[in-house]
Structures are given as C-alpha cells and as structure tokens.
Amino acid sequence: MEDDGGESSSFVVGIIENRAKEVGLAAFDLRSASLHLSQYIETSSSYQNTKTLLHFYDPIVIILPPNKLVSNCSAAVTELVDRFYGSVKKLVSNCSAAVTELVDRFYGSVKKVVLARGCFDDTKGAILIKNLAAKEPSALGLDTYYKQYYLCLAAAAATLKWTEAEKGIVVTNHSLLVTFNGSFDHMNIDATSVHNLEIIEPFHSTLLGTSKQKRSLFHMLKTTKTIGGTRLLRANLLQPLKDIETINARLDCLDELMSNEQLFFGLCQILRKFPKETDRVLCHFCFKPKKVIAEGLAIERAKKSQVLVSSVILLKTALDALPLLSKVLKDAKSSLLSNIYKSVCENEKYDLIKKRIGEVIDEDVLHARVPFVACTQQCFAVKAGIDGLLDISRRSFCETSEAIHNLANNYREDFKLPNLKLTFKNRQGFHFVIPQKNIQGKLPSKFIQVVKHGNNIHCSTLELASLNARNKSAAAECYTRTEVCLEELMDNIRENVSVLTLLAEVLCLLDMIVNSFAHMISTKPVDRYTRPEFTENGPLAIDSGRHPILESIHNDFVANNIFLSEASNMVIVMGPNMSGKSTYLQQVCLIVILAQVGCYVPARFSTLRVVDRMFTRMGAVDNLESNSSTFMTEMKETAFIMQNVSRRSLIVMDELGRATSSTDGFAMAWSCCEHLLSLKAYTIFASHMENISELATIYPNVKILHFHVDLKNNHLDFKFELKEGTTRIPHYGLLLAEVAGVPSSVIETARTITSRIAEKEEKRMEVNCIQHYSIQRVYHAAQRLLCLKYCNQDEDTIRQALRNLKETCTNH
C-alpha cells in the first residue's frame, strides 16, 4: 500500500440497491484497515440517507453494479451518485442513473467503477467478513441475520474484490475492524444540515485567512497533532455519539484533565512523541502485498519495500514511547484513562512485539520526516551482519552518498559558490540549490536542468546525475533486501495486529480529547465552558448559551437561553432581519453537537435529552441545475424532515414559506407546525410571520420568544437578547420603508391597512386564549412537574416546589 501522506480521504465505497429502495453500502478505509457496513431503506426521493453517508466517507472510489441488469430504483441510486460528485471519471457508459448523478454533481476527482453484477455476491461477502473480521460475526450481529443484510454484504464483496485487484494486496485473515450500521448507531445529521450549520466548512471558505474571520466548528477544534486524530474529530462532528455512558466517560476524562494540570500537560508532551502517521501503519500489517515477479516492476517493488520498512520503523518509534504514556496514565482516575492504562500500558503483547522488533531492527533507528535522514534510517534499519547482500548494498549507498557530498564541496571551491546547498527529495534525489545573488554573470555550462525557484536556482550536473542513479539503485537494493530480512518479523506482527489496531484507536482518541477538546477549553476563561448533563427523556435546557464560533470573534457576544420539554416541545422565535434568529438556531444545534461528542459547551448550565437525528431548514436559493425554485427546494427539505423525523429528533426551521405567496406560505408554515406539535420531537421555528404566534393561544406546548429591538430615531437598535412573548416593534417593515424614502402617503395607507388587520387578529387571539385557557393551565403544570422530575435539587426543595405548584393551581 502506498502512503497517502496526508489528511485526504482513503475510503473505497461500494453501493447496491434493490427494487424496494433498500440500499446496501460498504465503506473500506485503506488507511486504518476498517470496513463499515450499512443497510437501510431510502425514505426520500432525493436519497438523503445515501447522500449523508457519501458526504461522511468522502470516498476516492465508488463501486456500482451496471444499470442494464438492475431495476429503475437502482438507476435512481446511480443517478444520485453522478449528481453528488462532480467530474467523475466514467469507466462504463451503462451505469445506474440516481446515485451516479449525485456523485457527478457534488464531488470532484472521484473515480466511479462499474463492476459486473456477479461481483456483488452476498454469499461471498458473508464468507469474507467471517474470515477477515477481527471480531467474530456474532459480535457484529451478522451470523443470525446475514440473509436480512444481504445488500451490504454484496457491496462488501465487490469492494474487497476491487481493492485487492487494483491495489495489488491480499487482506490477511482476522485483521479488519468491521462495524455494522455504524452511521445509525450515532446521531444522524444529513448533508444539508452539515452545510447549514457550518460543521466542516464555513459558508465562505475564503474567510479563513485570519484568526478574526469566521471559521467552521471543525476548524475551531482542529488542533489535533495526528492525522488519525483529525479524522476522528471530523467523524465525531458529522456523527456525534448517542450512548450516554460513552459520552459521560469522555466528559469524566475532561473533568480530570481540567482539574489535574500535571496530567493534562504530561499527556500533551507524550502524545508528541508518537509519529503523526501512527494510525496509517496498521494497513501495512493488515495487507499482504502480492508477489511481484516481473523484472520491469523492480522500481515499484522497491517503493513498496521502502513503505514497509518505514512502517516497521514507525511502529518501533510508537512502541518506544509507550512506557512514557504508561508513566503519565498510571495514577489516572477517570474510567476512560484507567481503561487505556489497563488495556494498552499493561498489555504484555506490546513488549513482545517490541522485543521481536529489537532482535532485527537496530535500536538507534528512529522515525524521521527529513527525506534523506528517513532514507538513511530505512537503509540501516536492520542490524548489521544479518544479511550479507544487504551489507554490500549499504556500503554502495554510503560510498555514493559520500561521493555526492564531496562533489558539492569541490563545486563550492572550483566555481567560488560558498552558499551552494545540496538538497534531497524523494522523487528526484540530490540536486543543487544556489542563491541567485551569489551568481556573478552566467552560471557555468557544467550545470544542467537549471530552474528558477523564487530567489534560488535549482540545478544539477552530469556527474551528480550519474551518482544519483547509483545512489538510488543502492537504496532500492537496501529496501528490497531489508524486506526479505523482515518477512518473519512481519508474519509475527500480523499475528498480533488486533493490539496494534487498539493502540492506533487509543492514540487517535487521546489526541482528539487532549489536543482538541481539553486544549480548546484551557484557552477560554474559567467557567466559560461547562460540562453538559444528559437524561433519557428530560428537557433540552441551556442557560446562557453562546455560539461556539462567533463568541471568539465578537467579545461582546450576548448569551441566550433555550428550554424544550415534552410539555413544551416547540419554540417559535420572532424578530426582524439581522436580530439574531439564524445565529441563535445555529448556536443551539452546535451546542448539542459539542455535548454529544463528549466536549464541554459554551453555556453557564446545560441539560440535554440525547438527540438521534438533527434536521435543519435554513435559507434556500434557486437550484438552476435541478430546475428547482427556492420554494421547491424548501418543500423538498421539509418533506425529508417530515418523512424521517423521530420522537428524539431536534428540528430547526428558519423562515419556512417565505419563498411563495403570503397565503400559501403562511398555510404551509402553520400546517407544518401542527404536524410537528403532534410528535415528541423538539422543534425551534423562526419566522417573520406575526400570525404564526397565534399557535400559542391554541396549543399549550408552543412557546413564543422574540429578539428584543429598540427603536431610536426611526432606526432599529438590535440588542440580540431573547425575551418571552411576541415582538415589541409593531410593523417594523413600515419603519424601514420610511427610512428607505418611500412616499409618506404610501406609508400612511399601509399603516391604516395593517392597523385593521392587527385589530382583527387581536380579537381572534383573545377568543382563542379564553377558549383554550383550561388546557393551557394543565400543560403548564405538567411542564413544571417534568422539570422537577429531572432536576438535581434535594428532596426538601422539590417538596416545597410541589406545594407551591399545588397552591398556584388551586388558587386559579
């Protein structure tokens, strides 16, 4: 396997669909040697579930069956793929049409491969999972129900078949980390909401130039030190946890880190000792390269040998740092850190692997990032005397390296270039770099391949090129002979690949919690971030919550509250444009996401009911590509929410119905609110429509809030402060029209009309209040009882509160 060398995606995804719109998806991570299986029924005509998973995995290759042998439903899946990813390389013309369209539309540089239908074999997939998974199939839930989940197994068979053929590898038995239905074991955030909430990318990515500009939540938290930690952070933000026990374990860990500075700074220092690519090393032990026999592939073989040797050195460096981690974690109290100490630091298998490596690898060899230092370390990784041919190749490598350095010294003296530098790059080898200011007149004709880079000249000579070729050949022979020496060691390591998987997972998790969550909290003033509390069925209550991204930009950011419960499950937020409604909606969602990844939140206090799905409908524009108007886009997003909402969902809707006629828009907004009120989901609904506040006079589980605005000299002074009740600025649209210069006669006429309409509305609302007063009282009492049920007060305080509630109810 070749080194991907960065944070870019390494997922290969296989997708297949049946006539019932059931989709099977297999995502194979080439970097961490893990396979993620999902099977689900598409409830949306726009394939939102598939779209969300593709956005989450961000694959480099998508594998599909051919369209001509598949139903029209599968054609829809393929069309979706084509639309989701832009500039897809199409290998076969006859592929399915909805998933393919999705790929073509949203992503660039994604390779789409169409494999024969026979490659999607669920029986072969079940056998492969049984043989390759590190865990038993019973632990995955696939032994009894494998016939039910045949689609994702078929996708797994095709994905593994293509990967082994294309990458020239064989996956070793019992080495893969396999997860089943991973996406739906976590909070589900659809791709539209990921965009609306700016979780991964801000709306305007060009603003990332300075620290004072707006960033995404991911960029704000991205202070991780390892590539694996960065990827884990991204995965957690896109799919936050739902298990309260796991969330609390992370929060307990943060509590200990925040109260124990020695532990926090100790972990920060120790984690730097582990190479940032530690998680990548696993794939070289989980995958066995196929034997290369052809002479013409000698260079390719040498490269693969070099990667393997580099992986062994990286593993040795990581194992050398383990005792330091053990020393820091020895006295840790939180369950997460103590479990890491027991499962990793006290695990004897790591010592056995380290001892076995020490028998073959020189003890002074370390993982290095400087190209020539890394090359030298790899050539001299194996102890001297183990292989005679390797020792000869090393001598040749040393002689040519020394000759190249002597040649550089000679050129400095002969051509009077004291600042001539000799640099090394993996692809081109050695070359010279000469500052342009040191060149008097023309460069001597001996120098060839002259290229200007900034203020320097990069060049070579025929002598250097000859020595370079000999040096590369000697290094390649060193890599090949080293691989031969490491064959037995590699087989021994592969037998214990599960403990290496554990080590990589632990390091990524520690990196995310320590270098991202704890680091971010430590940079804030004391008590600005607090630990959230969780209940199974309690309220969503946030006291003095702040926007986690914007508060770092605006020092005077105004904090606001939110309270939602089963007895009051809808909040309607009102206020003029720019009063802070959209920011507030985004703020609540981001606080919930932060809490469910196991991080402190920017609030004085918070208690949350675990959210299983988060839906947002915030802003829309005409979609010319799919011939959808703004209102049509709104309705598609609303339809998806209505079809997929559950009792534990959090729904955020901003300005629904504004893109069509006022009558239809109001009717649609009212009808959607009534539908959502009948569910137990929590809903925050922002609107300009003042008539929508009438819902609170009919339904006792609706609460009306507004953003306070002062009127000064016909100008709106925004306070960004949330208050109960409807907006206090009557007809602010007319005020703005007057400021804009609309003729006074027009304004007066409009004011007369609005007064008549407002008078009728007030009378109707008074009738509603009288008519529904009794049920309102019952609901308010029920809401108070629910709060007392989930509060943390002592028994005496609760009893007193119950007496007060009883007295209030009887007096009215």
Residue, then its C-alpha position, 0 to 999 in steps of 0.5 A: m500500500e502506498d502512503d497517502g501522506g496526508e489528511s485526504s480521504s482513503f475510503v473505497v465505497g461500494i453501493i447496491e440497491n434493490r427494487a424496494k429502495e433498500v440500499g446496501l453500502a460498504a465503506f473500506d478505509l485503506r488507511s486504518a484497515s476498517l470496513h463499515l457496513s450499512q443497510y437501510i431503506e431510502t425514505s426520500s426521493s432525493y436519497q438523503n440517507t445515501k447522500t449523508l453517508l457519501h458526504f461522511y466517507d468522502p470516498i476516492v472510489i465508488i463501486l456500482p453494479p451496471n444499470k442494464l441488469v438492475s431495476n429503475c430504483s437502482a438507476a435512481v441510486t446511480e443517478l444520485v451518485d453522478r449528481f453528488y460528485g462532480s467530474v467523475k471519471k466514467l469507466v462504463s457508459n451503462c451505469s445506474a442513473a440516481v446515485t451516479e448523478l449525485v456523485d457527478r454533481f457534488y464531488g470532484s476527482v472521484k473515480k466511479v467503477v462499474l463492476a459486473r453484477g456477479c461481483f456483488d455476491d452476498t454469499k461471498g461477502a458473508i464468507l469474507i467478513k467471517n474470515l477477515a473480521a477481527k471480531e467474530p460475526s456474532a459480535l457484529g450481529l451478522d451470523t443470525y441475520y446475514k440473509q436480512y443484510y444481504l445488500c451490504l454484504a454484496a457491496a462488501a464483496a465487490t469492494l474487497k474484490w476491487t481493492e485487492a485487484e487494483k491495489g495489488i494486496v491480499v487482506t490477511n485473515h482476522s485483521l479488519l475492524v468491521t462495524f455494522n450500521g455504524s452511521f445509525d448507531h450515532m446521531n444522524i445529521d444529513a448533508t444539508s444540515v452539515h452545510n447549514l450549520e457550518i460543521i466542516e466548512p464555513f459558508h465562505s471558505t475564503l474567510l479563513g485567512t485570519s484568526k478574526q474571520k469566521r471559521s467552521l466548528f471543525h476548524m475551531l477544534k482542529t488542533t489535533k497533532t495526528i492525522g488519525g486524530t483529525r479524522l476522528l474529530r471530523a467523524n465525531l462532528l458529522q456523527p456525534l455519539k448517542d450512548i450516554e455512558t460513552i459520552n459521560a466517560r469522555l466528559d469524566c476524562l475532561d473533568e480530570l484533565m481540567s482539574n489535574e494540570q500535571l496530567f493534562f500537560g504530561l499527556c500533551q508532551i507524550l502524545r508528541k512523541f508518537p509519529k503523526e502517521t501512527d494510525r496509517v501503519l496498521c494497513h501495512f500489517c493488515f495487507k499482504p502485498k502480492k508477489v511481484i515477479a516481473e523484472g520491469l516492476a523492480i522500481e515499484r517493488a522497491k517503493k513498496s519495500q521502502v513503505l514497509v520498512s518505514s512502517v516497521i520503523l514507525l511502529k518501533t518509534a510508537l512502541d518506544a514511547l509507550p512506557l512514557l504514556s504508561k508513566v503519565l496514565k498510571d495514577a489516572k482516575s477517570s474510567l476512560l484513562s484507567n481503561i487505556y492504562k489497563s488495556v494498552c500500558e499493561n498489555e504484555k503483547y506490546d513488549l513482545i512485539k517490541k522485543r521481536i522488533g529489537e532482535v532485527i531492527d537496530e535500536d538507534v533507528l528512529h522515525a524521521r520526516v527529513p527525506f534523506v535522514a528517513c532514507t538513511q534510517q530505512c537503509f540501516a534499519v536492520k542490524a548489521g551482519i544479518d544479511g550479507l547482500l544487504d551489507i554490500s548494498r549499504r556500503s554502495f549507498c554510503e560510498t555514493s552518498e559520500a561521493i555526492h557530498n564531496l562533489a558539492n564541496n569541490y563545486r563550492e571551491d572550483f566555481k567560488l559558490p560558498n552558499l551552494k546547498l545540496t538538497f534531497k527529495n524523494r522523487q528526484g534525489f540530490h540536486f543543487v540549490i544556489p542563491q541567485k545573488n551569489i551568481q556573478g554573470k552566467l552560471p557555468s555550462k557544467f550545470i544542467q536542468v537549471v530552474k528558477h525557484g523564487n530567489n534560488i536556482h535549482c540545478s544539477t550536473l552530469e556527474l551528480a546525475s550519474l551518482n544519483a542513479r547509483n545512489k538510488s539503485a543502492a537504496a532500492e537494493c537496501y529496501t528490497r533486501t531489508e524486506v526479505c530480512l523482515e518477512e518473519l518479523m512481519d508474519n509475527i506482527r500480523e499475528n498480533v495486529s488486533v493490539l496494534t489496531l487498539l493502540a492506533e484507536v487509543l492514540c487517535l482518541l487521546d489526541m482528539i480529547v487532549n489536543s482538541f477538546a481539553h486544549m480548546i477549553s484551557t484557552k477560554p476563561v474559567d467557567r466559560y465552558t461547562r460540562p453538559e448533563f444528559t437524561e433519557n427523556g428530560p428537557l433540552a435546557i441551556d442557560s446562557g448559551r453562546h455560539p461556539i464560533l462567533e463568541s471568539i470573534h465578537n467579545d461582546f457576544v450576548a448569551n441566550n437561553i433555550f428550554l424544550s420539554e415534552a410539555s413544551n416541545m416547540v419554540i417559535v422565535m420572532g424578530p426582524n432581519m439581522s436580530g439574531k434568529s439564524t445565529y441563535l438556531q445555529q448556536v443551539c444545534l452546535i451546542v448539542i453537537l459539542a455535548q454529544v461528542g463528549c466536549y464541554v459547551p459554551a453555556r453557564f448550565s446545560t441539560l440535554r435529552v440525547v438527540d438521534r437525528m438533527f434536521t435543519r431548514m435554513g435559507a434556500v436559493d434557486n437550484l438552476e441545475s435541478n430546475s428547482s425554485t427556492f420554494m421547491t427546494e424548501m418543500k423538498e427539505t421539509a418533506f425529508i424532515m417530515q418523512n424521517v423525523s423521530r420522537r428524539s429528533l431536534i428540528v430547526m426551521d428558519e423562515l419556512g414559506r417565505a419563498t411563495s405567496s403570503t397565503d400559501g406560505f403562511a398555510m404551509a408554515w402553520s400546517c407544518c407546525e401542527h404536524l410537528l406539535s403532534l410528535k415528541a420531537y423538539t422543534i425551534f421555528a423562526s419566522h417573520m410571520e406575526n400570525i404564526s404566534e397565534l399557535a400559542t393561544i391554541y396549543p399549550n406546548v408552543k412557546i413564543l420568544h422574540f429578539h428584543v429591538d429598540l427603536k431610536n430615531n426611526h432606526l432599529d437598535f438590535k440588542f440580540e437578547l431573547k425575551e418571552g412573548t411576541t415582538r415589541i416593534p409593531h410593523y417594523g417593515l413600515l419603519l424601514a420603508e420610511v427610512a428607505g424614502v418611500p412616499s409618506s402617503v404610501i406609508e400612511t395607507a399601509r399603516t391604516i391597512t395593517s392597523r385593521i388587520a392587527e385589530k382583527e387578529e387581536k380579537r381572534m387571539e383573545v377568543n382563542c386564549i379564553q377558549h383554550y385557557s383550561i388546557q393551557r393551565v394543565y400543560h403548564a403544570a405538567q411542564r413544571l412537574l417534568c422539570l422537577k422530575y429531572c432536576n438535581q435539587d434535594e428532596d426538601t426543595i422539590r417538596q416545597a416546589l410541589r406545594n407551591l405548584k399545588e397552591t398556584c393551581t388551586n388558587h386559579 
